[in-house]
Amino acid sequence: MKISARNAIPGKIKKIKLGAVNAEITLQVGRGIEVVSVISVASAKALKLKKGKTAHAVIKASDVMIGVDH
């Protein structure tokens, strides 16, 4: 897989929740660490996503913000 985004985090698909139009994909990227993505059902089917399959969370953003509680 070659992409221009610098943040591609590998993991395993833990859960897929299909809706009428969108699919919520939960990717386990580390022990106790999950990334959730919402993609179209059509894309989920085209990628042949299924629980346990290896996938990558690809994060493309121009800003990354950090917050703290006071």
DADA-V644957 format. One record per pair of residues at least 12 apart in sequence whose ideal C-beta (glycine too) atoms are under 6 Angstrom apart, sorted by the first residue. I is the first residue (numbers start at 0). GAP is how many residues later the second one is. If there is no record, write none. Layout:
{{I:GAP} {I:GAP}}
//
This chain:
{{4:53} {4:55} {6:52} {7:48} {7:50} {8:20} {8:48} {9:46} {10:16} {10:17} {10:18} {11:16} {11:42} {12:14} {12:36} {12:38} {12:40} {12:42} {13:12} {13:14} {17:23} {21:16} {22:16} {22:18} {22:21} {23:14} {24:12} {26:28} {26:30} {34:22}}
//
